[in-house]
Amino acid sequence: MNDTAKRLEALGCAVPEIMLPAPGLDLEKWAVVACDQYTQDRGYWEKVEAFTKGSPSALSIIFPEVYLGDSGRQERIKAIHQTMDSWLAGGILAPPRKGCMYIERITGENSCRQGLLMALDLEQYDWRPGVRLMIRCTEATLPERLPPRMDIRRDASLEIPHILVLIDDADCSLFPALAKRAKASDPECRDAYRSPLMQGSGEIAGWFLEDEEDWAFIADCLEELSRRSLKRYGSGSQEPFLFAVGDGNHSLATAKNIWEEYKKTHAGEAGLESHPLRWAMVEIENLYDEGIRFEPIHRVLFGADEERLFKTLSALPGFSIREETSRENLAGFVKDGKARGSRYGILSAGGRKISLVESSETGISTTALQPLLDSFVRETGCGIDYIHGSGEVFRLAESGGATGILLPPVRKNGLFETVARTGPLARKSFSMGEAAEKRFYLECRKLKR
């Protein structure tokens, strides 16, 4: 291991060996949005299936969560593993290239969001509450959501990531410089890939960073951010807080569990610490990137007793409620960033009634709301799901099948300070953009030697 690799490992990261689709494949049909999106919209995934039919696509090696409750789960997982193995046998994936990848993502909501594809060290991460390592989750992890994900990763020969991890770089020292380096080394802009993304999700481009000088520059920037983090968030700890998981908390927790499981069953084997399962490939982004918007994740309840729901919500600090005349007014009140406290929009199943709930709670809204909803679901047995985008909440409520709860916007400033001080937020507290802005599966990495 050379000096740069040692420096990066001390920072909890490494330069991965990346496998891209073979030249000539249709990247628009290859790249597919994160599996935890559109969880109540089978129509979206049916369109994806129709669009990609007959072409190699990441859809073949992921398990959209909308289908997790269907029969035949184990058969589908087995098919995923078989497809991965066949792709590695040749023809679908280009040979591995050791390097980081600088990424630019454009959607209708942002001009350009910058990212860096690297591998994170799972020895420097733990999802359990109270653990303070270099890589930390931002939201509570539900252990019961991990087993199906673990079933997929346990025997997978490939990793194809959708995890987004944040750094706290207020001075923007890393990404603008990386963009110049990536494009300077490629004066004719022969990027590694460039493609539109399906269903109006914008476009994406990536450049390999394969020079030792580029990796050393990345190490320089991350070391400086690490030093700053100890000053800001150390609280007596000797462990810096360098990376915060923005999207994909449960996916990274799955990778951690599989690595711990593998270590236990292969203890004492030569080369164990260098096994590919020790690492998880992620896209790193800057919290302060103007292309990153924090969006609320709304809630929908299925089969809810709405009178009992309102009674439960009355336990919110400073609770008050009033009916509204239109969904436009309701959405406007909930989004009002100048409002004191928190506001929630309640959409009765079937659209019969829309209500604005106000609370004096001034922190992140899920801190007070989620425990009440957990209690309500546990006591009544109704179902709950977490939805990206207010339009989808309105659709589900008006169809008559769900009671919708719109949540207010989330401020991204202060995220690192809050997590460092109090630990992970309530689950599903925020989303990095709307569903169509989520990371698309594109690059692969081997998980088996």
C-alpha positions as CSV (number, residue, x, y, z in Angstrom):
1,M,0.0,0.0,0.0
2,N,1.5,3.3,-1.0
3,D,1.5,6.6,1.0
4,T,-1.7,8.0,-0.7
5,A,-3.6,4.8,-0.1
6,K,-2.6,4.8,3.6
7,R,-3.7,8.4,3.9
8,L,-7.0,7.7,2.4
9,E,-7.6,4.6,4.5
10,A,-6.9,6.7,7.6
11,L,-9.7,8.9,6.4
12,G,-12.1,5.9,6.0
13,C,-12.0,5.7,2.2
14,A,-10.2,4.1,-0.7
15,V,-9.9,4.3,-4.5
16,P,-12.2,1.6,-5.9
17,E,-12.0,-0.5,-9.0
18,I,-15.0,0.6,-11.1
19,M,-16.8,-1.4,-13.7
20,L,-18.9,0.5,-16.3
21,P,-21.3,-0.9,-18.9
22,A,-19.4,-2.1,-22.0
23,P,-19.0,0.4,-24.8
24,G,-22.0,0.6,-27.1
25,L,-24.7,-0.2,-24.4
26,D,-27.6,2.2,-24.1
27,L,-26.9,4.0,-20.8
28,E,-30.4,5.6,-20.7
29,K,-31.8,2.0,-20.5
30,W,-29.0,0.8,-18.2
31,A,-29.2,3.5,-15.5
32,V,-32.2,3.0,-13.1
33,V,-33.3,5.1,-10.1
34,A,-32.7,4.0,-6.5
35,C,-34.9,1.0,-5.5
36,D,-36.4,2.8,-2.5
37,Q,-38.2,5.3,-4.7
38,Y,-41.8,5.2,-6.0
39,T,-42.7,2.6,-3.4
40,Q,-46.4,3.2,-3.9
41,D,-46.2,3.6,-7.7
42,R,-46.0,0.3,-9.5
43,G,-46.8,2.2,-12.7
44,Y,-43.5,3.9,-12.6
45,W,-41.6,0.6,-12.4
46,E,-43.8,-1.0,-15.0
47,K,-42.8,1.8,-17.4
48,V,-39.1,1.2,-16.5
49,E,-39.5,-2.5,-17.3
50,A,-41.2,-1.7,-20.6
51,F,-38.5,0.9,-21.5
52,T,-35.6,-1.4,-20.8
53,K,-37.0,-4.6,-22.2
54,G,-34.5,-6.4,-24.4
55,S,-31.6,-4.2,-23.3
56,P,-29.0,-4.8,-20.5
57,S,-30.2,-2.7,-17.5
58,A,-29.5,-2.3,-13.8
59,L,-33.1,-3.2,-13.3
60,S,-32.0,-6.8,-13.7
61,I,-29.8,-6.7,-10.6
62,I,-31.9,-4.5,-8.2
63,F,-35.0,-5.3,-6.2
64,P,-37.5,-2.3,-6.3
65,E,-39.0,-2.0,-2.9
66,V,-42.5,-1.7,-4.3
67,Y,-42.3,-5.5,-5.0
68,L,-40.8,-6.5,-1.6
69,G,-44.2,-7.7,-0.4
70,D,-44.9,-9.9,-3.4
71,S,-44.5,-13.6,-3.5
72,G,-41.5,-15.1,-5.1
73,R,-38.9,-12.9,-3.3
74,Q,-36.3,-15.6,-3.0
75,E,-36.6,-16.6,-6.7
76,R,-36.2,-13.0,-7.7
77,I,-33.0,-12.6,-5.5
78,K,-31.6,-15.8,-7.0
79,A,-32.2,-14.4,-10.5
80,I,-30.4,-11.2,-9.5
81,H,-27.4,-13.2,-8.4
82,Q,-27.4,-15.3,-11.6
83,T,-27.5,-12.2,-13.7
84,M,-24.6,-10.6,-11.9
85,D,-22.5,-13.8,-12.4
86,S,-23.4,-13.9,-16.1
87,W,-22.4,-10.2,-16.6
88,L,-19.1,-10.8,-15.0
89,A,-18.5,-13.7,-17.4
90,G,-18.1,-11.2,-20.1
91,G,-19.8,-9.0,-22.7
92,I,-21.9,-6.7,-20.5
93,L,-19.3,-5.0,-18.2
94,A,-16.0,-3.4,-19.2
95,P,-12.9,-4.5,-17.4
96,P,-12.4,-2.9,-13.9
97,R,-10.5,0.4,-13.8
98,K,-8.9,1.6,-10.6
99,G,-9.9,5.2,-10.1
100,C,-12.2,7.7,-8.5
101,M,-14.9,9.2,-10.6
102,Y,-16.0,12.8,-10.7
103,I,-19.7,13.1,-11.5
104,E,-22.0,15.8,-12.7
105,R,-25.8,15.4,-12.4
106,I,-28.3,17.8,-13.9
107,T,-32.1,17.6,-13.3
108,G,-34.9,20.0,-13.9
109,E,-34.5,21.2,-10.3
110,N,-30.7,22.0,-10.4
111,S,-28.2,23.3,-12.8
112,C,-25.4,20.9,-11.7
113,R,-24.8,18.7,-8.7
114,Q,-21.2,17.5,-8.2
115,G,-20.2,14.1,-6.9
116,L,-17.2,11.9,-6.3
117,L,-17.4,8.1,-6.5
118,M,-15.2,6.4,-3.9
119,A,-15.2,3.4,-1.6
120,L,-15.9,3.8,2.2
121,D,-14.4,1.6,4.9
122,L,-17.1,-0.2,6.8
123,E,-14.7,-0.5,9.7
124,Q,-15.1,3.3,10.1
125,Y,-18.9,3.1,10.2
126,D,-21.6,1.7,12.5
127,W,-25.4,2.4,12.2
128,R,-26.2,1.6,15.9
129,P,-27.3,4.6,18.0
130,G,-24.6,6.1,20.2
131,V,-21.6,4.9,18.1
132,R,-19.4,7.8,17.1
133,L,-17.2,6.9,14.1
134,M,-15.8,8.8,11.1
135,I,-18.8,7.7,9.0
136,R,-22.2,8.3,10.6
137,C,-25.8,7.7,9.7
138,T,-28.1,10.8,9.8
139,E,-31.4,8.9,10.4
140,A,-32.5,6.1,12.6
141,T,-32.0,2.6,11.1
142,L,-34.7,0.0,11.5
143,P,-33.2,-3.4,12.0
144,E,-36.3,-5.1,10.7
145,R,-35.8,-3.5,7.3
146,L,-32.3,-5.0,6.8
147,P,-32.9,-8.8,6.3
148,P,-34.3,-8.6,2.7
149,R,-31.4,-6.3,1.7
150,M,-28.9,-8.6,3.3
151,D,-30.4,-11.5,1.4
152,I,-29.5,-9.7,-1.8
153,R,-26.0,-8.6,-0.8
154,R,-24.9,-11.8,0.9
155,D,-24.3,-13.8,-2.3
156,A,-24.0,-10.9,-4.7
157,S,-20.9,-10.9,-6.9
158,L,-21.5,-7.2,-7.8
159,E,-22.2,-4.0,-6.0
160,I,-24.1,-1.2,-7.8
161,P,-24.6,1.7,-5.4
162,H,-27.2,4.4,-4.9
163,I,-25.8,5.7,-1.5
164,L,-25.1,9.4,-1.3
165,V,-22.7,10.6,1.5
166,L,-22.2,14.2,2.5
167,I,-19.1,16.1,3.5
168,D,-19.3,19.5,5.4
169,D,-17.2,21.6,3.0
170,A,-18.5,25.2,3.5
171,D,-15.5,26.6,1.6
172,C,-16.2,24.3,-1.4
173,S,-12.5,23.3,-1.5
174,L,-12.9,19.9,-3.1
175,F,-15.4,19.8,-6.0
176,P,-14.7,22.9,-8.1
177,A,-11.1,21.9,-8.1
178,L,-11.9,18.3,-9.0
179,A,-14.0,19.5,-11.9
180,K,-11.0,21.4,-13.3
181,R,-8.7,18.4,-12.7
182,A,-11.1,16.0,-14.4
183,K,-11.6,18.1,-17.5
184,A,-8.0,19.3,-17.7
185,S,-6.9,15.7,-18.0
186,D,-9.5,15.3,-20.7
187,P,-9.1,18.4,-22.9
188,E,-11.4,17.1,-25.5
189,C,-14.1,16.2,-22.9
190,R,-14.0,12.5,-23.6
191,D,-15.9,11.7,-20.5
192,A,-16.2,8.1,-19.3
193,Y,-19.9,8.4,-19.8
194,R,-22.6,10.9,-20.6
195,S,-26.3,10.1,-20.9
196,P,-29.8,11.3,-20.4
197,L,-31.7,9.5,-17.6
198,M,-35.1,7.9,-18.2
199,Q,-38.5,9.4,-17.4
200,G,-37.4,13.0,-17.4
201,S,-34.8,12.6,-14.7
202,G,-32.2,14.8,-16.3
203,E,-28.7,13.7,-17.4
204,I,-25.5,12.5,-15.9
205,A,-21.8,12.6,-16.9
206,G,-18.7,11.0,-15.3
207,W,-14.9,11.4,-15.6
208,F,-12.3,9.0,-14.3
209,L,-9.6,10.3,-11.9
210,E,-6.9,7.8,-12.3
211,D,-3.7,9.8,-11.5
212,E,-1.9,9.5,-8.2
213,E,-1.8,13.3,-8.0
214,D,-5.6,13.5,-8.1
215,W,-5.9,11.0,-5.3
216,A,-3.3,12.8,-3.2
217,F,-5.3,16.1,-3.8
218,I,-8.5,14.3,-2.5
219,A,-6.5,13.1,0.5
220,D,-5.3,16.7,1.2
221,C,-8.8,18.1,1.1
222,L,-10.3,15.4,3.3
223,E,-7.5,15.6,5.8
224,E,-8.3,19.3,6.2
225,L,-12.0,18.7,6.6
226,S,-11.1,16.0,9.1
227,R,-9.1,18.4,11.2
228,R,-11.9,20.9,11.1
229,S,-14.5,18.3,12.1
230,L,-12.5,17.5,15.3
231,K,-12.6,21.2,16.3
232,R,-16.3,21.6,15.5
233,Y,-17.9,18.3,16.5
234,G,-15.2,16.5,18.5
235,S,-16.8,17.0,22.0
236,G,-13.7,15.4,23.5
237,S,-13.7,12.5,21.0
238,Q,-10.6,11.7,19.0
239,E,-12.6,10.4,16.1
240,P,-13.5,13.0,13.5
241,F,-17.0,13.1,11.9
242,L,-16.1,13.3,8.2
243,F,-18.9,11.6,6.3
244,A,-22.7,11.8,6.9
245,V,-24.9,9.4,5.1
246,G,-27.5,11.5,3.2
247,D,-29.3,8.9,1.2
248,G,-29.2,5.1,1.5
249,N,-28.8,4.7,5.3
250,H,-30.3,1.2,5.2
251,S,-28.2,0.2,2.2
252,L,-25.0,1.1,4.0
253,A,-26.2,-0.5,7.2
254,T,-26.8,-3.7,5.1
255,A,-23.3,-3.6,3.8
256,K,-22.0,-3.2,7.3
257,N,-24.0,-6.2,8.6
258,I,-22.8,-8.4,5.7
259,W,-19.2,-7.5,6.4
260,E,-19.5,-8.2,10.1
261,E,-21.2,-11.5,9.2
262,Y,-18.4,-12.4,6.8
263,K,-15.7,-11.5,9.3
264,K,-17.2,-13.8,11.9
265,T,-17.5,-16.8,9.6
266,H,-14.0,-16.3,8.0
267,A,-12.0,-15.3,11.1
268,G,-8.3,-16.0,10.7
269,E,-8.3,-16.2,6.9
270,A,-5.3,-14.7,5.2
271,G,-6.1,-11.4,3.6
272,L,-9.5,-11.0,5.3
273,E,-9.0,-7.3,6.0
274,S,-8.5,-6.5,2.3
275,H,-11.7,-8.4,1.2
276,P,-14.0,-6.3,-1.1
277,L,-16.9,-6.7,1.4
278,R,-15.0,-4.4,3.8
279,W,-15.8,-1.5,1.5
280,A,-19.0,0.0,0.1
281,M,-18.9,2.2,-3.0
282,V,-20.7,5.5,-2.6
283,E,-21.1,8.9,-4.2
284,I,-19.7,11.7,-2.0
285,E,-21.3,15.1,-2.3
286,N,-20.9,18.5,-0.5
287,L,-23.7,19.5,1.9
288,Y,-23.3,23.1,0.6
289,D,-23.6,22.2,-3.1
290,E,-26.3,24.5,-4.5
291,G,-27.6,21.6,-6.5
292,I,-28.6,19.8,-3.3
293,R,-32.0,20.6,-2.0
294,F,-33.3,19.0,1.2
295,E,-36.9,17.9,0.8
296,P,-39.3,16.5,3.4
297,I,-40.3,12.9,3.2
298,H,-44.1,12.8,3.7
299,R,-46.1,10.1,5.4
300,V,-49.2,8.2,4.2
301,L,-51.3,6.0,6.5
302,F,-53.4,3.1,5.2
303,G,-56.6,2.2,6.9
304,A,-56.2,4.9,9.5
305,D,-59.0,6.0,12.0
306,E,-58.7,9.7,11.2
307,E,-60.5,10.9,14.4
308,R,-58.1,8.8,16.4
309,L,-55.2,10.2,14.4
310,F,-56.1,13.8,15.2
311,K,-56.4,12.9,18.8
312,T,-52.9,11.4,18.7
313,L,-51.5,14.5,16.9
314,S,-53.0,16.7,19.6
315,A,-50.0,15.6,21.8
316,L,-47.7,17.8,19.6
317,P,-46.4,20.8,21.5
318,G,-48.6,23.8,21.0
319,F,-51.1,21.8,18.9
320,S,-53.8,23.6,16.9
321,I,-55.8,22.6,13.8
322,R,-58.0,24.2,11.2
323,E,-59.6,23.2,8.0
324,E,-58.4,24.6,4.7
325,T,-60.3,25.2,1.5
326,S,-57.9,24.0,-1.1
327,R,-54.9,21.8,-1.4
328,E,-52.9,24.7,-3.0
329,N,-53.5,26.7,0.2
330,L,-52.6,23.8,2.3
331,A,-49.3,23.1,0.5
332,G,-48.4,26.8,0.6
333,F,-48.9,27.0,4.4
334,V,-46.9,23.8,5.0
335,K,-44.0,25.1,2.9
336,D,-43.9,28.6,4.5
337,G,-40.3,28.9,5.6
338,K,-41.1,31.9,7.8
339,A,-43.6,30.1,9.9
340,R,-42.9,29.7,13.6
341,G,-42.8,26.2,14.7
342,S,-43.9,23.3,12.4
343,R,-46.9,22.9,10.1
344,Y,-48.4,19.7,8.7
345,G,-51.0,19.1,6.1
346,I,-53.5,16.3,6.7
347,L,-55.3,14.9,3.7
348,S,-58.3,12.7,4.5
349,A,-58.6,9.5,2.5
350,G,-60.8,10.2,-0.5
351,G,-60.1,14.0,-0.4
352,R,-63.1,14.7,1.8
353,K,-61.2,17.0,4.1
354,I,-57.9,18.9,4.2
355,S,-56.6,20.3,7.5
356,L,-53.6,22.3,8.7
357,V,-52.0,21.2,11.9
358,E,-49.7,23.6,13.7
359,S,-47.2,23.0,16.4
360,S,-44.8,25.1,18.4
361,E,-42.0,22.5,17.8
362,T,-39.1,24.5,16.3
363,G,-36.6,21.7,15.6
364,I,-36.7,19.2,12.7
365,S,-40.4,18.3,12.4
366,T,-40.0,14.5,12.6
367,T,-38.5,14.7,16.1
368,A,-41.9,15.3,17.6
369,L,-44.1,13.8,14.9
370,Q,-42.5,10.4,14.3
371,P,-42.8,9.0,17.8
372,L,-46.5,9.8,17.8
373,L,-47.0,8.1,14.4
374,D,-45.0,5.1,15.6
375,S,-47.3,4.8,18.6
376,F,-50.4,5.3,16.4
377,V,-49.4,2.6,14.0
378,R,-48.4,0.2,16.7
379,E,-51.7,0.6,18.6
380,T,-54.1,0.6,15.6
381,G,-52.3,-1.7,13.2
382,C,-52.7,0.6,10.2
383,G,-50.0,0.7,7.5
384,I,-47.5,3.5,6.9
385,D,-45.2,4.5,4.1
386,Y,-42.8,7.3,3.3
387,I,-43.4,9.3,0.2
388,H,-41.2,11.6,-1.9
389,G,-43.1,14.5,-3.4
390,S,-46.3,16.2,-2.3
391,G,-48.0,15.4,-5.7
392,E,-47.8,11.7,-4.9
393,V,-49.3,12.2,-1.5
394,F,-52.2,14.1,-3.0
395,R,-52.7,11.3,-5.5
396,L,-52.7,8.5,-2.9
397,A,-55.1,10.5,-0.6
398,E,-57.5,11.4,-3.4
399,S,-57.6,7.8,-4.6
400,G,-59.3,7.0,-1.3
401,G,-56.7,4.5,-0.1
402,A,-54.6,6.6,2.2
403,T,-54.5,9.5,4.7
404,G,-51.7,11.8,3.7
405,I,-49.5,13.9,6.0
406,L,-47.5,16.6,4.3
407,L,-44.3,17.7,6.2
408,P,-42.6,21.1,6.2
409,P,-39.2,21.8,4.5
410,V,-36.0,20.8,6.2
411,R,-33.0,23.2,6.6
412,K,-29.8,21.5,5.6
413,N,-27.5,23.9,7.5
414,G,-26.6,22.5,10.9
415,L,-27.1,18.9,9.8
416,F,-23.6,17.8,11.0
417,E,-23.9,19.8,14.2
418,T,-27.2,18.2,15.0
419,V,-26.1,14.6,14.3
420,A,-22.8,15.1,16.2
421,R,-24.7,16.4,19.2
422,T,-27.8,14.2,19.4
423,G,-27.1,11.3,17.1
424,P,-29.2,10.2,14.2
425,L,-32.5,12.0,13.4
426,A,-35.8,10.2,13.3
427,R,-36.0,7.9,10.3
428,K,-37.1,9.4,7.0
429,S,-36.5,13.0,8.3
430,F,-35.3,14.4,5.0
431,S,-34.6,13.6,1.4
432,M,-31.9,14.9,-0.9
433,G,-34.2,16.2,-3.6
434,E,-37.3,14.7,-5.1
435,A,-37.6,11.1,-6.3
436,A,-36.5,11.8,-9.9
437,E,-33.3,13.5,-8.5
438,K,-32.1,10.4,-6.6
439,R,-29.0,8.6,-7.5
440,F,-29.3,6.2,-10.5
441,Y,-27.6,2.9,-10.5
442,L,-24.8,3.0,-13.1
443,E,-21.3,2.0,-11.9
444,C,-20.4,-1.5,-10.5
445,R,-17.7,-3.0,-8.3
446,K,-16.8,-6.6,-7.6
447,L,-17.7,-8.0,-4.2
448,K,-16.0,-11.4,-4.7
449,R,-12.4,-12.1,-5.2
